[in-house]
Amino acid sequence: MSENLYSNFIGAKAENIEMLKEFILQILDHQKEWRKSFYVYDKSLYDEKNFTNEKIQNELDKFLIRAEKNLPYFHPRYSAQMLKDPAIPTILGYLTFMLSNPNNHAYEGGPVTTEMEMEVTELMLKMTGLKTGWGHLASGGSLANLEALWACRDFYKDGTVYFSSVSHYSWKRICKILNIPNYKEINIDKFFSIDLNHLEDELKKNKALMVMANLGSTGAGSVDDIESILKLKEKYEFHLHIDAAYGGFVRSIILDNDYNEINFSNDLFVSEFVYSQLKALKDADSITIDPHKQGLISYGAGAVLYKNEELRQVMLNTAPYTYHKLDKPNIGMFSLEGSRPGAMAAACYLTYQVIPPNKNGLGEIISSSLASAKKFYELISQSEKYLNLYSPNLDINCFYLKKYSDVKTHNEAIIKIYNQLSVEAAEPEFILSKFVISPEQTERVLPNLKNEERENFIALRTVFMKHWGSLDDFYYVNKLFETLSDVITD
Ligand SMILES: Cc1ncc(COP(=O)(O)O)c(C=O)c1O
């Protein structure tokens, strides 16, 4: 039993909550002494020492009852979306600085947490293999994508933006926000990766501003062939942005303690193809990578990394009332977002001190999730009732019902399962999600399925992001498979 997989999390049954309480008390004691250490000669304006506040208590009582309606995102039976418990160091790092609320837009707003953000960024550069370059945290992947395309639009001036049709919805939206009419969605191949022939045909027609490749698409977790896209880059010259919001931290599984790449082996739980794309991440020009997805951090933590320092200059922003310490890093001068929580940088910092993003830290945790996806794929392969939609690149599996030969009747049956095993059901045994693909995508992926009415095709989708899925000899993965085998569709 590896300490890493257990002691860093509250636990599905709140196993480590007492440990967390102890740490939180230490933080509060520290906060007390720290506050008192400033201006010791001033007197307290509070004449009573132990106030009680009934209003807070009353509202908190109601609030906590309301909080119980929240879904059990922490539980391995919840496999619907990219939701996972933040690691304990994340909670502690965030809490410590939330109490004094630094703002990392300018150095003077959060000197300690700005330095932590710089260190976390350095670590992410090392982990992605960019090594040199710059970057910063953002509130999420959409904002990171927006900033990267904004910087590219203003730096390169013109050209078309290319991305596959399973890319995150933010890409089309961002093109509209940035008033970039020339964007083109590229077809997918049967593995949900960008179709390289289609991409090249389009590159021949129109000069590219950016090609955006996915390292973990949102719906299917599919990985684009970055190695081949790099060859196209040599021929057609473009900025390669990799949306690794979801899959970027998976690179930690191929890194030793010194962040050197290790050789491929079957113990990695990814295919040789995915291993090669994880390696190729280092050749991107810019990367979106979200600590709040596979990186164990709570929401509000995305990041964007750039290889070329010159892209900073198109974003340069000054203001007469801030950025007074010009000899220090003022991240807000070079980022789209203004105020950003110093607490978030602290959460990332403490988490990656405890759980470094390499194979013996975060990589071990992610491998455990990848193992669940692999196991589930194998179970579905042997099933009489279901088929895999694809072999998972990462830890997102999609599957569908075997017995139907047309989309319409298939969808009717699969929705019955979804209604029993999703947020739609009152007390679902497991909570899954759907993956809905267009008729064009269906034709590519499932060419033999009849679809006279050209409907979208609906598959069931699981996100095995919680590493607990593989523990105890895949206890929860097996249970999920049993539940799916018994579920009624007629
Ligand atoms: C590949 C990818 N890119 C971008 C995003 C957007 O990230 P966020 O929701 O943090 O804005 C997501 C979210 O799921 C994603 O999976």
The ligand as an SDF file (V2000), in Angstrom:
LIG
                    3D

 16 16  0  0  0  0  0  0  0  0999 V2000
   -9.1850   19.9820  -23.0500 C   0  0  0  0  0  0  0  0  0  0  0  0
   -9.8320   21.0910  -22.2570 C   0  0  0  0  0  0  0  0  0  0  0  0
   -9.5220   22.3650  -22.5480 N   0  0  0  0  0  0  0  0  0  0  0  0
  -10.0630   23.3940  -21.8890 C   0  0  0  0  0  0  0  0  0  0  0  0
  -10.9760   23.1760  -20.8770 C   0  0  0  0  0  0  0  0  0  0  0  0
  -11.5690   24.3500  -20.1670 C   0  0  0  0  0  0  0  0  0  0  0  0
  -11.1200   24.4010  -18.8690 O   0  0  0  0  0  0  0  0  0  0  0  0
  -11.9110   25.1980  -17.7290 P   0  0  0  0  0  0  0  0  0  0  0  0
  -13.1970   24.4790  -17.5300 O   0  0  0  0  0  0  0  0  0  0  0  0
  -10.9670   25.1090  -16.5870 O   0  0  0  0  0  0  0  0  0  0  0  0
  -12.1070   26.5850  -18.2050 O   0  0  0  0  0  0  0  0  0  0  0  0
  -11.3340   21.8700  -20.5430 C   0  0  0  0  0  0  0  0  0  0  0  0
  -12.3210   21.5980  -19.4960 C   0  0  0  0  0  0  0  0  0  0  0  0
  -12.7880   20.5180  -19.2950 O   0  0  0  0  0  0  0  0  0  0  0  0
  -10.7350   20.7950  -21.2450 C   0  0  0  0  0  0  0  0  0  0  0  0
  -11.0300   19.5200  -20.9580 O   0  0  0  0  0  0  0  0  0  0  0  0
  1  2  1  0
  2  3  1  0
  2 15  2  0
  3  4  2  0
  4  5  1  0
  5  6  1  0
  5 12  2  0
  6  7  1  0
  7  8  1  0
  8  9  2  0
  8 10  1  0
  8 11  1  0
 12 13  1  0
 12 15  1  0
 13 14  2  0
 15 16  1  0
M  END
$$$$
